[in-house]
Amino acid sequence: MSARVLVGHGTENDFVVLPDPDGTAWPEERLDAALVRRLCDRRAGLGGDGVLRVVRSVHVPDAPAVLGEGIARCEWFMDHRNADGSYAEMCGNGIRLFLHVLLTEGLLDRAACADGVWVGTRGGPRRVGATADGGYWVDMGPARPFGAGAAVLGGTAFPGRAVSMGNPHLVCLTDVDVDALDLTSAPAVDGALFPEGVNVELVTVLDPGAHVRLRVSERGVGETRSCGTGACAAAWTALEAAGAATGTVAVDVPGGRLSVRVEPTTTVLTGPAVVVAAGELTAEWLGS
């Protein structure tokens, strides 16, 4: 079986990418949780916030259940695992990188992606496209608020809005300088509200309804340099706090800048993606 791998990132949210169009190089029985953890290990593996397997939907056993009727329009499936080996529903940075890999691997033509192509995820079908300047956009679907909670960090409680972007988020708007916060440990949250865990966003509003700064602690990973779904949840929450239902918000993350356009029925995330390296895992490492 192939040992070919890529490494890439979207605003420094980085991933090990496994090209597997026909589902034979990295079948699910090979890509178990232990191997995902080894691949993402930053000292003993390649290092990454997660693993993305680039595979056709017909080769993913749970694709029919998570995509429903949408499977007919989703030739490709983003098989996304968190760094701890668990399955992830959706990742806005990851899906941009996913499309970038489809293009650089010659599996899709860039011109054909201007209006977007459908990609399957465990959060449902998502439409992602290529911009003229070399970037990528993703129709992330609507933000869905589902309550309120708090993140406790260093003994301080940060009230927040619970928002689903296909995966759960707790967005905490704060006047505290988010750069000064210690996110080496995950914030404590209400397990009853978030039974499957949650991504916690600490957000400083720089310009109400237009510009925010964000740091994030992702479930199963820890702090990451960027989170696309988190940027969307943060933009929606910032607009809500400003009394607006729609608008475009610039979201600064440690890894760069993202743009989120909130519309009445959806959110659209725009940002870069890049492949850093390509190679093969050695037999020595695979067999160790």
C-alpha positions in Angstrom: 0.0 0.0 0.0 1.1 3.6 -0.7 3.0 5.5 2.0 2.6 8.9 0.1 1.8 11.9 2.2 1.5 15.7 1.9 1.8 18.4 4.5 -0.1 21.6 4.2 -2.0 24.3 6.0 -4.7 27.0 5.9 -3.7 30.1 7.9 -1.3 27.8 9.8 -4.0 25.3 10.8 -1.8 22.4 9.6 -2.6 18.9 8.4 -1.1 15.7 7.2 -2.9 14.9 3.9 -3.3 11.4 2.6 -4.1 11.2 -1.2 -6.3 8.1 -1.5 -8.7 8.7 -4.4 -9.8 5.1 -4.8 -9.8 4.2 -1.1 -7.0 1.6 -1.4 -3.9 3.4 -0.1 -5.3 4.4 3.3 -8.4 2.3 4.0 -10.2 2.8 7.3 -8.8 -0.4 8.8 -5.2 1.0 8.2 -5.9 4.6 9.2 -6.9 3.8 12.8 -6.8 6.3 15.7 -3.3 5.2 16.8 -1.8 5.9 13.3 -3.5 9.3 13.2 -2.0 10.2 16.5 1.5 9.0 15.3 1.2 11.1 12.1 0.2 14.2 14.0 2.9 13.8 16.7 5.1 16.9 16.3 8.2 15.2 17.6 8.0 11.5 16.5 5.8 12.0 13.4 5.1 14.6 10.7 3.1 16.9 13.0 -0.3 18.4 12.4 -3.6 19.5 13.9 -5.2 16.6 12.1 -5.3 14.3 9.2 -7.2 14.7 5.9 -7.8 11.7 3.7 -8.6 12.7 0.1 -11.0 10.0 -1.0 -14.1 9.5 -3.2 -17.3 9.3 -1.2 -18.1 5.9 -2.5 -15.2 4.5 -0.6 -16.2 5.9 2.8 -18.4 3.5 4.8 -20.3 6.2 6.8 -20.7 8.7 3.9 -24.3 7.6 3.0 -25.4 8.1 6.6 -23.8 11.6 7.0 -24.5 12.9 3.5 -28.0 11.5 2.9 -29.3 12.4 -0.5 -26.4 14.8 -0.9 -24.0 11.9 -1.6 -25.1 12.0 -5.2 -23.4 15.4 -5.7 -20.4 14.8 -3.6 -17.8 12.8 -5.6 -15.2 13.7 -3.0 -15.2 13.2 0.8 -13.0 15.0 3.3 -12.2 12.2 5.8 -11.0 14.4 8.6 -9.5 13.1 11.9 -8.5 15.2 14.9 -4.9 14.9 16.2 -6.1 12.6 19.0 -7.5 10.1 16.4 -11.2 11.0 16.8 -13.4 11.8 13.8 -14.2 15.5 13.1 -17.3 16.8 11.4 -16.0 19.8 9.6 -13.0 22.2 9.2 -13.1 25.4 7.2 -9.3 25.6 6.9 -9.1 21.9 6.2 -11.6 21.9 3.4 -9.8 24.7 1.6 -6.6 22.7 1.8 -8.6 19.7 0.6 -9.7 21.5 -2.6 -6.2 22.8 -3.1 -4.9 19.2 -3.0 -7.5 18.1 -5.5 -6.2 20.8 -7.9 -2.5 20.2 -7.3 -2.9 16.5 -7.7 -4.7 16.9 -11.0 -8.0 15.5 -9.8 -9.9 18.6 -10.5 -9.4 21.6 -12.8 -9.2 25.1 -11.2 -11.3 26.8 -13.8 -14.1 24.3 -13.1 -14.1 25.2 -9.4 -14.8 28.9 -9.8 -18.5 28.4 -9.0 -17.8 25.7 -6.4 -17.8 22.0 -6.2 -19.5 19.9 -3.6 -17.4 18.0 -1.0 -18.7 15.5 1.5 -17.9 16.0 5.2 -19.2 14.4 8.4 -20.9 17.8 8.9 -22.8 17.3 5.6 -22.2 18.4 2.1 -20.2 21.7 1.6 -19.6 23.8 -1.5 -16.0 25.0 -1.9 -14.5 27.0 -4.7 -11.4 28.7 -6.0 -10.9 32.5 -6.2 -9.2 34.3 -9.0 -6.3 35.4 -6.7 -5.4 31.9 -5.7 -7.4 31.6 -2.6 -10.5 29.5 -1.7 -14.0 30.1 -0.4 -16.3 27.7 1.4 -20.1 27.9 1.8 -20.1 26.8 5.5 -23.9 26.7 5.9 -25.8 28.7 8.5 -24.5 29.3 12.0 -26.9 27.7 14.5 -27.0 29.0 18.0 -28.0 26.5 20.6 -27.6 28.1 24.0 -25.2 30.0 26.3 -22.4 28.8 28.5 -19.1 29.8 29.9 -15.4 28.8 29.5 -13.4 28.7 32.7 -9.7 29.6 32.1 -7.3 30.2 34.9 -10.1 30.5 37.4 -11.9 33.2 35.3 -15.2 32.5 33.7 -15.7 33.8 30.1 -19.4 33.9 29.2 -20.1 32.6 25.7 -22.6 31.8 22.9 -23.0 28.1 21.9 -23.0 28.0 18.1 -22.9 25.0 15.7 -21.2 25.2 12.4 -21.7 21.5 11.8 -19.4 21.1 14.8 -19.9 22.7 18.3 -18.4 26.0 19.3 -18.4 28.2 22.4 -17.7 31.8 21.4 -16.6 34.1 24.2 -16.5 37.8 23.4 -14.2 39.5 25.9 -12.4 42.8 26.6 -9.4 40.9 27.8 -6.4 40.9 25.5 -6.6 37.4 24.1 -2.9 37.3 23.3 -2.3 37.4 27.1 -4.4 34.3 27.8 -2.8 30.9 28.7 -4.3 28.2 26.5 -1.8 25.5 27.3 -4.7 23.7 29.0 -8.2 23.4 27.6 -10.8 25.7 29.1 -13.4 23.9 31.3 -16.9 23.9 29.9 -20.3 22.5 30.7 -20.3 18.9 29.7 -24.1 18.7 29.6 -24.2 21.4 27.0 -21.3 20.0 25.1 -21.4 16.2 25.6 -19.1 15.6 22.6 -16.7 18.3 23.5 -16.4 21.8 22.0 -14.1 24.3 20.3 -13.7 27.3 22.5 -13.0 30.7 20.9 -11.8 33.7 22.9 -12.6 36.8 20.9 -11.7 40.4 21.1 -13.9 42.7 19.0 -11.6 45.3 17.3 -14.4 47.0 15.3 -18.0 46.0 16.1 -19.5 43.9 13.4 -16.4 44.2 11.1 -13.1 43.0 12.7 -12.3 40.6 15.5 -9.2 38.9 16.8 -9.5 35.2 17.8 -7.7 32.5 19.6 -9.1 29.0 19.8 -8.7 25.8 21.8 -9.9 22.9 19.6 -11.4 19.7 21.1 -9.0 16.8 20.6 -6.2 19.1 19.6 -5.6 22.0 22.0 -4.7 25.5 20.8 -4.4 25.8 17.0 -3.1 28.7 14.9 -6.5 29.0 13.2 -10.0 27.5 13.0 -12.2 28.1 10.0 -15.5 27.0 11.6 -14.5 28.9 14.7 -13.9 32.0 12.6 -17.5 31.7 11.2 -19.0 31.1 14.6 -17.0 34.2 16.0 -18.1 36.4 13.1 -21.8 35.4 13.5 -21.5 36.1 17.3 -19.8 39.4 16.8 -22.5 40.5 14.3 -25.2 39.4 16.7 -23.6 41.4 19.5 -23.5 44.5 17.2 -27.2 44.1 16.4 -26.6 43.0 12.8 -27.9 39.8 11.1 -25.6 40.1 8.1 -22.2 41.5 7.2 -18.6 40.7 6.4 -16.1 40.3 9.3 -12.3 40.2 9.1 -11.1 37.5 11.5 -7.4 37.7 12.6 -6.0 34.5 14.0 -2.4 33.7 15.0 -1.9 32.2 11.6 -3.2 35.0 9.5 -6.5 36.6 8.4 -9.7 35.1 7.2 -12.8 36.7 5.9 -16.3 35.6 6.8 -19.5 36.8 5.0 -22.6 36.2 7.0 -25.8 36.0 4.9 -29.4 35.4 6.0 -29.2 31.6 5.3 -25.4 30.8 5.3 -21.9 31.9 6.0 -19.0 32.0 3.5 -15.4 31.7 4.6 -12.5 32.9 2.4 -8.8 32.3 2.9 -5.6 30.8 1.6 -4.3 27.2 1.5 -0.9 25.8 0.7 0.9 22.5 0.4 4.3 22.7 2.1 5.8 19.3 1.3 5.2 15.9 -0.3 6.9 12.6 0.3 6.6 9.1 1.5 6.6 7.6 4.9 9.5 5.2 5.4 9.1 1.5 6.1 11.2 2.0 9.2 8.7 4.5 10.6 5.6 2.6 9.5 6.9 -0.6 11.0 8.1 0.8 14.3 
